[in-house]
Amino acid sequence: MSMVNVQNLGFGGSGIPDALPKAVAELQGMKMQVVDGAAAGTVVPVAGMDPEDHIGAAIDLTGLATINIGTLSIAERNAKATITCLTSAVDGDKISVNGKTYTVKDVVVHTSYNAPPGVIPIDITPSGCDNEKLAKALAKALMSGDSAITASVGPGAGSPPAMNVVTVKVRQPGTAGNAFTLSETGNGFTVSGATFAGGTSAGSGGFSSSVSLAGKKILLLWYDKRPGALTNPLLYQAMQGMEEPPTGEELELTVTELEPSSANVGDPSFTLHVHGTGFGPDSKIVFNGHDEPTTFVSRNELTTGVNMAVWTNPSHPLPVIVKTGLGDASEPLEFQFHAAGTEAQEGRSTAGNLTIKRRMNERQEPIRGDSKKGR
């Protein structure tokens, strides 16, 4: 909870720390309501509550006692499933997710492999399949092959646990996600079930308790992260120390520039600066459809790190947008990964008519001129 970081504010230092606007943003989403308790493990409905939200306190009004919030868990609204990648995987094994089939292809160890859609490259060592590399390759293939889902790699069984479990989640909440299917062919994978599970009605949410709260009236204090944008001009002025409140145009959510706008495969990791208007502490940079860890610099700048170890092949132009906690999204600009050794000319990705940073190689003539009007 970011509010704990603002204690002792004003006793030294200069300016207003990032923690203060973040705390105020969370306070804007603070909600208090009375709900009926339920048996252990049963979801108590709370409209609009998401796993990203935070329960601050709970009080048993029936017994006039506080409830240990460590026993409370916010319910998952998005259907999900797990796929465990095994060391027994071999060339030809298949995994089908949401009607799309992905096939394992045996690739020589340490050889760069630009897998086409639907193909999962696999490393074979003398002792068998590297299941951790298989999990990473599978997650990447799933994210590239289906915009309706997200995929992340996490720990499985063993001590220490192998990072070989891929959690697949439907992007949109709702019971329709429970109709998403999984199946496997061969010995390379095990799945949590034939279908995704856990999706709830898109308008619902809630929490469950590891101990019974049946028959109790619960006073719940929780923080809805969605309304976190500081859209009130006077509040923005106070939080950011601005001389003038932002105008309506400055509050409009736009992305006007990416810095840089491209990179070469093999370049070191770097920080991507996204410039625009209407940003708030809850704003997120969305890179090629994926939410990125985002640092709020000001209402006109956000940053995120780009891990170049993940990008091993050139790409088509990839969309970069900014979204708010309320779900509003900017128009996209484009970022592109080029082949190693490509020579970059100066330029940035900007809105309007200025093109993305241009590049050339030894077999191409340099691009001359500029597409921006008046130049």
PyMOL commands that set and color helices and strands:
alter all, ss='L'
color gray80, all
select helices_A, chain A and resi 2-6+19-28+69-71+131-145+175-179+226-228+233-240+248-251
alter helices_A, ss='H'
color red, helices_A
select strands_A, chain A and resi 30-36+44-45+54-60+65-66+72-74+80-85+94-97+100-107+119-125+128-129+149-154+165-170+182-185+189-191+206-209+217-223+254-259+262-264+270-277+284-287+290-291+295-298+301-306+318-323+333-338+343-344+349-350+359-360
alter strands_A, ss='S'
color yellow, strands_A
deselect
rebuild
show_as cartoon
